[in-house]
Amino acid sequence: MSFIRRFTTNYMRAAIYGTMSLIQWLSIIVGRTSLIAAAVVLLLAASCYLIAGLKGQGFVGSKTLGGQGVAQMIV
């Protein structure tokens, strides 16, 4: 968890999730396994962060994951 917290913008998160997804896809080349589910989910996460970045939406951390939380952003 602390590794992902270092990436504080949508573009940085999209890049790291995209990289992890690519690693999963490349490992599937060797042999088809259940890792395809992880690759798909990571690719979906990367796509969502990329879309948010392109739309200009700011990154908001979740208190569940140890961030500042959405409630503090509203107040």
N, CA and C atoms as an extended XYZ file, in Angstrom:
225
Properties=species:S:1:pos:R:3:atomname:S:1:resname:S:1:resid:I:1 pbc="F F F"
N         0.806       -1.192        0.000 N   MET     1
C         0.000        0.000        0.000 CA  MET     1
C         0.856        1.265        0.000 C   MET     1
N         1.911        1.307        0.770 N   SER     2
C         2.705        2.532        0.860 CA  SER     2
C         3.388        2.843       -0.474 C   SER     2
N         3.640        1.833       -1.290 N   PHE     3
C         4.253        2.061       -2.600 CA  PHE     3
C         3.328        2.887       -3.479 C   PHE     3
N         2.063        2.536       -3.549 N   ILE     4
C         1.100        3.228       -4.396 CA  ILE     4
C         0.833        4.640       -3.893 C   ILE     4
N         0.919        4.872       -2.597 N   ARG     5
C         0.657        6.213       -2.037 CA  ARG     5
C         1.653        7.256       -2.523 C   ARG     5
N         2.793        6.831       -3.015 N   ARG     6
C         3.796        7.777       -3.515 CA  ARG     6
C         3.343        8.452       -4.800 C   ARG     6
N         2.418        7.862       -5.497 N   PHE     7
C         1.959        8.384       -6.781 CA  PHE     7
C         0.710        9.220       -6.545 C   PHE     7
N         0.867       10.545       -6.625 N   THR     8
C        -0.185       11.443       -6.150 CA  THR     8
C        -0.974       12.147       -7.240 C   THR     8
N        -0.729       11.841       -8.502 N   THR     9
C        -1.538       12.437       -9.572 CA  THR     9
C        -2.181       11.322      -10.381 C   THR     9
N        -3.209       11.690      -11.113 N   ASN    10
C        -3.908       10.700      -11.937 CA  ASN    10
C        -2.989       10.110      -12.999 C   ASN    10
N        -2.148       10.942      -13.600 N   TYR    11
C        -1.254       10.447      -14.648 CA  TYR    11
C        -0.202        9.481      -14.090 C   TYR    11
N         0.305        9.800      -12.911 N   MET    12
C         1.288        8.906      -12.294 CA  MET    12
C         0.648        7.574      -11.924 C   MET    12
N        -0.572        7.624      -11.409 N   ARG    13
C        -1.271        6.380      -11.073 CA  ARG    13
C        -1.578        5.582      -12.337 C   ARG    13
N        -2.002        6.260      -13.394 N   ALA    14
C        -2.279        5.566      -14.656 CA  ALA    14
C        -1.025        4.869      -15.167 C   ALA    14
N         0.115        5.549      -15.056 N   ALA    15
C         1.370        4.968      -15.537 CA  ALA    15
C         1.761        3.735      -14.732 C   ALA    15
N         1.646        3.799      -13.409 N   ILE    16
C         2.079        2.652      -12.597 CA  ILE    16
C         1.135        1.471      -12.777 C   ILE    16
N        -0.178        1.739      -12.813 N   TYR    17
C        -1.126        0.643      -13.032 CA  TYR    17
C        -0.981        0.073      -14.438 C   TYR    17
N        -0.712        0.925      -15.420 N   GLY    18
C        -0.479        0.450      -16.782 CA  GLY    18
C         0.755       -0.429      -16.871 C   GLY    18
N         1.805       -0.034      -16.164 N   THR    19
C         3.041       -0.832      -16.141 CA  THR    19
C         2.810       -2.186      -15.483 C   THR    19
N         2.097       -2.176      -14.358 N   MET    20
C         1.810       -3.456      -13.693 CA  MET    20
C         0.941       -4.349      -14.569 C   MET    20
N        -0.009       -3.732      -15.283 N   SER    21
C        -0.855       -4.506      -16.191 CA  SER    21
C        -0.021       -5.113      -17.322 C   SER    21
N         0.889       -4.319      -17.864 N   LEU    22
C         1.757       -4.815      -18.942 CA  LEU    22
C         2.578       -6.011      -18.477 C   LEU    22
N         3.096       -5.939      -17.272 N   ILE    23
C         3.863       -7.061      -16.722 CA  ILE    23
C         2.996       -8.313      -16.639 C   ILE    23
N         1.743       -8.137      -16.206 N   GLN    24
C         0.831       -9.286      -16.130 CA  GLN    24
C         0.553       -9.847      -17.520 C   GLN    24
N         0.291       -8.973      -18.495 N   TRP    25
C         0.023       -9.439      -19.860 CA  TRP    25
C         1.223      -10.199      -20.423 C   TRP    25
N         2.431       -9.681      -20.150 N   LEU    26
C         3.628      -10.366      -20.648 CA  LEU    26
C         3.816      -11.723      -19.990 C   LEU    26
N         3.433      -11.851      -18.719 N   SER    27
C         3.562      -13.148      -18.054 CA  SER    27
C         2.551      -14.157      -18.596 C   SER    27
N         1.451      -13.665      -19.135 N   ILE    28
C         0.440      -14.556      -19.711 CA  ILE    28
C         0.929      -15.172      -21.017 C   ILE    28
N         1.883      -14.508      -21.676 N   ILE    29
C         2.423      -15.034      -22.934 CA  ILE    29
C         3.043      -16.412      -22.704 C   ILE    29
N         3.703      -16.580      -21.567 N   VAL    30
C         4.363      -17.851      -21.245 CA  VAL    30
C         3.332      -18.967      -21.130 C   VAL    30
N         2.241      -18.675      -20.474 N   GLY    31
C         1.178      -19.663      -20.313 CA  GLY    31
C        -0.070      -18.996      -19.764 C   GLY    31
N        -1.204      -19.388      -20.282 N   ARG    32
C        -2.451      -18.781      -19.829 CA  ARG    32
C        -2.789      -19.264      -18.425 C   ARG    32
N        -2.935      -18.292      -17.538 N   THR    33
C        -3.289      -18.601      -16.154 CA  THR    33
C        -4.368      -17.626      -15.695 C   THR    33
N        -4.698      -17.708      -14.436 N   SER    34
C        -5.698      -16.808      -13.881 CA  SER    34
C        -5.165      -15.385      -13.729 C   SER    34
N        -3.905      -15.159      -14.053 N   LEU    35
C        -3.340      -13.810      -14.001 CA  LEU    35
C        -4.009      -12.873      -14.998 C   LEU    35
N        -4.745      -13.432      -15.937 N   ILE    36
C        -5.461      -12.589      -16.891 CA  ILE    36
C        -6.478      -11.702      -16.172 C   ILE    36
N        -7.049      -12.186      -15.078 N   ALA    37
C        -8.003      -11.374      -14.313 CA  ALA    37
C        -7.290      -10.167      -13.704 C   ALA    37
N        -6.112      -10.373      -13.155 N   ALA    38
C        -5.335       -9.265      -12.593 CA  ALA    38
C        -4.946       -8.271      -13.679 C   ALA    38
N        -4.559       -8.778      -14.833 N   ALA    39
C        -4.171       -7.901      -15.941 CA  ALA    39
C        -5.337       -7.034      -16.390 C   ALA    39
N        -6.509       -7.613      -16.470 N   VAL    40
C        -7.700       -6.865      -16.902 CA  VAL    40
C        -8.067       -5.797      -15.874 C   VAL    40
N        -8.064       -6.151      -14.591 N   VAL    41
C        -8.418       -5.191      -13.537 CA  VAL    41
C        -7.403       -4.051      -13.479 C   VAL    41
N        -6.118       -4.365      -13.579 N   LEU    42
C        -5.097       -3.318      -13.568 CA  LEU    42
C        -5.217       -2.414      -14.792 C   LEU    42
N        -5.544       -2.977      -15.933 N   LEU    43
C        -5.737       -2.182      -17.141 CA  LEU    43
C        -6.953       -1.273      -16.992 C   LEU    43
N        -8.010       -1.775      -16.382 N   LEU    44
C        -9.200       -0.963      -16.132 CA  LEU    44
C        -8.871        0.201      -15.187 C   LEU    44
N        -8.123       -0.078      -14.132 N   ALA    45
C        -7.728        0.974      -13.195 CA  ALA    45
C        -6.879        2.032      -13.896 C   ALA    45
N        -5.925        1.604      -14.713 N   ALA    46
C        -5.082        2.538      -15.446 CA  ALA    46
C        -5.919        3.404      -16.383 C   ALA    46
N        -6.889        2.784      -17.040 N   SER    47
C        -7.750        3.524      -17.964 CA  SER    47
C        -8.579        4.568      -17.235 C   SER    47
N        -9.114        4.212      -16.082 N   CYS    48
C        -9.925        5.156      -15.299 CA  CYS    48
C        -9.091        6.341      -14.830 C   CYS    48
N        -7.882        6.091      -14.344 N   TYR    49
C        -7.010        7.184      -13.915 CA  TYR    49
C        -6.598        8.058      -15.094 C   TYR    49
N        -6.355        7.450      -16.250 N   LEU    50
C        -5.990        8.218      -17.429 CA  LEU    50
C        -7.146        9.101      -17.880 C   LEU    50
N        -8.351        8.560      -17.905 N   ILE    51
C        -9.529        9.341      -18.288 CA  ILE    51
C        -9.736       10.503      -17.321 C   ILE    51
N        -9.580       10.241      -16.029 N   ALA    52
C        -9.727       11.303      -15.025 CA  ALA    52
C        -8.687       12.399      -15.253 C   ALA    52
N        -7.472       12.000      -15.583 N   GLY    53
C        -6.427       12.982      -15.857 CA  GLY    53
C        -6.735       13.812      -17.088 C   GLY    53
N        -7.222       13.173      -18.135 N   LEU    54
C        -7.557       13.883      -19.368 CA  LEU    54
C        -8.734       14.837      -19.169 C   LEU    54
N        -9.652       14.472      -18.298 N   LYS    55
C       -10.804       15.330      -18.014 CA  LYS    55
C       -10.454       16.453      -17.051 C   LYS    55
N        -9.249       16.430      -16.504 N   GLY    56
C        -8.807       17.474      -15.598 CA  GLY    56
C        -9.302       17.316      -14.172 C   GLY    56
N        -9.760       16.139      -13.821 N   GLN    57
C       -10.225       15.903      -12.463 CA  GLN    57
C        -9.022       15.749      -11.536 C   GLN    57
N        -9.094       16.381      -10.396 N   GLY    58
C        -8.001       16.301       -9.436 CA  GLY    58
C        -8.008       14.968       -8.712 C   GLY    58
N        -6.836       14.536       -8.285 N   PHE    59
C        -6.729       13.284       -7.542 CA  PHE    59
C        -7.181       13.520       -6.106 C   PHE    59
N        -8.058       12.661       -5.604 N   VAL    60
C        -8.539       12.751       -4.230 CA  VAL    60
C        -8.263       11.424       -3.555 C   VAL    60
N        -7.472       11.457       -2.498 N   GLY    61
C        -7.158       10.240       -1.752 CA  GLY    61
C        -8.345        9.797       -0.918 C   GLY    61
N        -8.362        8.548       -0.580 N   SER    62
C        -9.433        7.975        0.227 CA  SER    62
C        -8.938        7.769        1.652 C   SER    62
N        -9.745        8.120        2.615 N   LYS    63
C        -9.364        7.916        4.008 CA  LYS    63
C        -9.234        6.417        4.301 C   LYS    63
N        -9.956        5.590        3.559 N   THR    64
C        -9.882        4.143        3.720 CA  THR    64
C        -8.462        3.643        3.464 C   THR    64
N        -7.789        4.274        2.521 N   LEU    65
C        -6.436        3.863        2.146 CA  LEU    65
C        -5.368        4.696        2.850 C   LEU    65
N        -5.774        5.503        3.829 N   GLY    66
C        -4.805        6.275        4.597 CA  GLY    66
C        -4.565        7.675        4.073 C   GLY    66
N        -5.401        8.138        3.141 N   GLY    67
C        -5.242        9.496        2.609 CA  GLY    67
C        -5.991       10.513        3.450 C   GLY    67
N        -6.105       11.709        2.920 N   GLN    68
C        -6.782       12.784        3.634 CA  GLN    68
C        -8.278       12.566        3.717 C   GLN    68
N        -8.834       11.921        2.732 N   GLY    69
C       -10.258       11.639        2.755 CA  GLY    69
C       -11.066       12.674        1.990 C   GLY    69
N       -12.170       12.231        1.447 N   VAL    70
C       -13.033       13.096        0.646 CA  VAL    70
C       -13.773       14.082        1.551 C   VAL    70
N       -14.152       13.683        2.744 N   ALA    71
C       -14.913       14.545        3.649 CA  ALA    71
C       -14.143       15.816        3.974 C   ALA    71
N       -12.850       15.728        4.163 N   GLN    72
C       -12.059       16.918        4.460 CA  GLN    72
C       -11.930       17.824        3.255 C   GLN    72
N       -12.026       17.268        2.067 N   MET    73
C       -11.942       18.075        0.859 CA  MET    73
C       -13.199       18.904        0.661 C   MET    73
N       -14.347       18.410        1.122 N   ILE    74
C       -15.616       19.088        0.946 CA  ILE    74
C       -15.732       20.269        1.901 C   ILE    74
N       -15.264       20.084        3.127 N   VAL    75
C       -15.408       21.117        4.153 CA  VAL    75
C       -14.535       22.290        3.919 C   VAL    75
